[in-house]
């Protein structure tokens, strides 16, 4: 096996692993490497070796246990209007200096349209007890933004990655049944639960990968392994655990010069008020989508209320996927008054910090009195 094959996402063995490891290991499992191995039909030693090699090379940018973070910390998609000469600096600040901003993306449209002046898009999560609006005001002042629009999720219809698996999906491919909506709710945790969660969610280094992957994390939480498992499985039952996932470096070229995807498209639809859930369930059933949400865009975005994200290596194919979803909506009699695509350009992705204690610590490090940032 060549060194290039060991780290390429297109290598046959790696592709088999990634088709499972990106988004097929749902919830908390005690031996995620073995579950990936079972799912792709390979020895667990091969899975550990290959994921480790891809992580070291940067083909995989992180391996981690994901959470239903929108339930643990209020969050929103944020569109920022920033003058062109300040745009790159604003992007860098959000990515490098704000631990509560996750996805940071520059977006554009094919033609001037509603909201096209909002070039910078981020996700923002602010822990319970602190104000998302105050945090956004702080960021606005720091980067010199003119305006921003907070768009919290009211419901989630699709949430995953699976770029390797989605490369083979044909336009219009969808589940037999409409998607279920995860209702965004507020989940409060005990001190013990936060201890476990903080140990769970941290990225894994290559040398940490193995069959006993949680043993060191239990020690980090200062808990016996059986207790760590018990708390983690309780959190899973409360539906605050997402997936155990390997995240590919999907926009930037990897060490082999390959790109997993080239185009990141944010789809917008404005459907009739009162039919958002029905529309979201129909849109969210399409396999190409990595994300699908009920969000309110407001008048700046022609009252868009369902948004979804798709990735691809060919812009026309991404458009074909969007057209197939539109056709499906037409066929089932779901009207929409407006639709558009906001194309992603420069992007960086990192997990947002969600712990209240971490937010208070960040406030003090930034010269802010934590109480000044409290509120809804």
KAWOUR-V959177 format. One record per residue. N is the residue number from 0. RES is the residue in one small letter. SS is DSSP state (H for helix, E for strand, L for the rest). OMEGA is omega as a letter, one per 20 degrees, with the letter a starting at -180 (NA if undefined). Layout:
N_RES_SS_OMEGA + N_RES_SS_OMEGA
This chain:
0_x_L_r + 1_x_L_r + 2_x_H_r + 3_x_H_r + 4_x_H_a + 5_x_H_a + 6_x_H_a + 7_x_L_r + 8_x_L_r + 9_x_L_r + 10_x_L_a + 11_x_H_a + 12_x_H_r + 13_x_H_r + 14_x_H_r + 15_x_H_r + 16_x_H_a + 17_x_H_r + 18_x_H_r + 19_x_H_a + 20_x_H_a + 21_x_L_a + 22_x_L_a + 23_x_L_a + 24_x_E_a + 25_x_E_r + 26_x_L_r + 27_x_L_r + 28_x_L_a + 29_x_L_a + 30_x_L_a + 31_x_H_r + 32_x_H_r + 33_x_H_r + 34_x_H_r + 35_x_H_a + 36_x_H_r + 37_x_H_a + 38_x_H_a + 39_x_H_r + 40_x_L_r + 41_x_L_r + 42_x_L_a + 43_x_H_r + 44_x_H_r + 45_x_H_r + 46_x_H_a + 47_x_H_a + 48_x_H_a + 49_x_H_r + 50_x_H_r + 51_x_H_r + 52_x_H_r + 53_x_H_r + 54_x_H_r + 55_x_H_a + 56_x_H_a + 57_x_L_r + 58_x_L_r + 59_x_E_a + 60_x_E_r + 61_x_E_r + 62_x_E_a + 63_x_E_r + 64_x_E_r + 65_x_E_a + 66_x_E_r + 67_x_L_a + 68_x_H_a + 69_x_H_r + 70_x_H_a + 71_x_H_r + 72_x_E_r + 73_x_E_a + 74_x_E_r + 75_x_E_r + 76_x_E_a + 77_x_E_r + 78_x_E_a + 79_x_E_r + 80_x_E_a + 81_x_L_r + 82_x_L_a + 83_x_H_a + 84_x_H_r + 85_x_H_a + 86_x_H_a + 87_x_H_r + 88_x_H_r + 89_x_H_r + 90_x_H_a + 91_x_H_a + 92_x_H_a + 93_x_H_a + 94_x_H_a + 95_x_H_a + 96_x_H_r + 97_x_L_a + 98_x_L_a + 99_x_L_r + 100_x_E_a + 101_x_E_r + 102_x_E_r + 103_x_E_a + 104_x_E_r + 105_x_E_a + 106_x_E_r + 107_x_E_r + 108_x_L_a + 109_x_L_r + 110_x_L_r + 111_x_L_a + 112_x_L_r + 113_x_L_r + 114_x_L_a + 115_x_L_r + 116_x_L_r + 117_x_L_a + 118_x_L_a + 119_x_E_a + 120_x_E_r + 121_x_E_r + 122_x_E_a + 123_x_E_r + 124_x_E_r + 125_x_E_a + 126_x_E_r + 127_x_L_r + 128_x_L_r + 129_x_E_a + 130_x_L_r + 131_x_H_r + 132_x_H_r + 133_x_H_r + 134_x_H_r + 135_x_H_r + 136_x_H_r + 137_x_H_r + 138_x_H_r + 139_x_H_a + 140_x_H_a + 141_x_H_a + 142_x_H_r + 143_x_L_r + 144_x_L_r + 145_x_L_a + 146_x_E_r + 147_x_E_r + 148_x_E_r + 149_x_E_a + 150_x_E_r + 151_x_L_r + 152_x_E_r + 153_x_E_r + 154_x_E_a + 155_x_E_a + 156_x_E_r + 157_x_E_r + 158_x_E_a + 159_x_L_r + 160_x_L_r + 161_x_L_a + 162_x_H_r + 163_x_H_a + 164_x_H_a + 165_x_H_r + 166_x_L_a + 167_x_L_a + 168_x_L_r + 169_x_L_r + 170_x_L_r + 171_x_L_r + 172_x_L_a + 173_x_E_r + 174_x_L_r + 175_x_L_a + 176_x_L_r + 177_x_L_a + 178_x_L_r + 179_x_L_r + 180_x_L_r + 181_x_E_a + 182_x_E_r + 183_x_L_a + 184_x_L_a + 185_x_L_r + 186_x_L_r + 187_x_L_a + 188_x_L_r + 189_x_L_r + 190_x_H_r + 191_x_H_a + 192_x_H_r + 193_x_H_r + 194_x_H_r + 195_x_H_a + 196_x_H_r + 197_x_H_r + 198_x_H_a + 199_x_H_a + 200_x_H_a + 201_x_L_r + 202_x_L_r + 203_x_L_r + 204_x_L_a + 205_x_H_a + 206_x_H_r + 207_x_H_a + 208_x_L_r + 209_x_L_a + 210_x_L_r + 211_x_L_a + 212_x_L_a + 213_x_L_a + 214_x_H_a + 215_x_H_r + 216_x_H_r + 217_x_H_r + 218_x_H_r + 219_x_H_r + 220_x_L_a + 221_x_L_a + 222_x_L_r + 223_x_L_a + 224_x_H_r + 225_x_H_r + 226_x_H_r + 227_x_H_r + 228_x_H_a + 229_x_H_a + 230_x_H_a + 231_x_H_a + 232_x_H_r + 233_x_H_r + 234_x_H_r + 235_x_H_r + 236_x_H_r + 237_x_L_r + 238_x_L_r + 239_x_L_r + 240_x_E_r + 241_x_E_a + 242_x_E_r + 243_x_E_a + 244_x_E_r + 245_x_E_a + 246_x_E_r + 247_x_E_r + 248_x_L_a + 249_x_L_a + 250_x_L_r + 251_x_L_r + 252_x_L_r + 253_x_L_a + 254_x_L_r + 255_x_L_a + 256_x_L_a + 257_x_L_r + 258_x_L_r + 259_x_L_r + 260_x_L_r + 261_x_L_a + 262_x_E_r + 263_x_E_a + 264_x_E_r + 265_x_E_a + 266_x_E_r + 267_x_E_r + 268_x_E_r + 269_x_E_a + 270_x_E_a + 271_x_L_r + 272_x_L_a + 273_x_L_r + 274_x_L_a + 275_x_H_a + 276_x_H_r + 277_x_H_a + 278_x_H_r + 279_x_H_r + 280_x_H_r + 281_x_H_r + 282_x_H_a + 283_x_H_r + 284_x_L_a + 285_x_E_a + 286_x_L_a + 287_x_L_a + 288_x_E_r + 289_x_E_r + 290_x_E_r + 291_x_E_a + 292_x_E_r + 293_x_E_r + 294_x_E_r + 295_x_E_a + 296_x_E_r + 297_x_E_a + 298_x_H_r + 299_x_H_a + 300_x_H_r + 301_x_L_r + 302_x_L_r + 303_x_E_r + 304_x_E_r + 305_x_E_a + 306_x_E_r + 307_x_E_a + 308_x_E_r + 309_x_E_r + 310_x_E_r + 311_x_E_r + 312_x_L_a + 313_x_L_a + 314_x_H_a + 315_x_H_r + 316_x_H_r + 317_x_H_r + 318_x_H_r + 319_x_H_r + 320_x_H_r + 321_x_H_a + 322_x_H_r + 323_x_H_r + 324_x_H_r + 325_x_H_r + 326_x_H_r + 327_x_H_r + 328_x_H_r + 329_x_H_a + 330_x_H_a + 331_x_L_r + 332_x_L_r + 333_x_L_a + 334_x_L_r + 335_x_E_a + 336_x_E_a + 337_x_E_r + 338_x_E_a + 339_x_E_r + 340_x_E_r + 341_x_E_a + 342_x_E_r + 343_x_E_r + 344_x_E_r + 345_x_E_a + 346_x_E_r + 347_x_E_a + 348_x_L_r + 349_x_L_r + 350_x_L_r + 351_x_L_r + 352_x_L_a + 353_x_L_a + 354_x_L_r + 355_x_H_a + 356_x_H_r + 357_x_H_r + 358_x_H_r + 359_x_H_r + 360_x_H_r + 361_x_H_r + 362_x_H_a + 363_x_H_r + 364_x_H_a + 365_x_L_r + 366_x_L_a + 367_x_L_r + 368_x_L_a + 369_x_H_a + 370_x_H_a + 371_x_H_a + 372_x_H_a + 373_x_E_r + 374_x_L_r + 375_x_L_NA
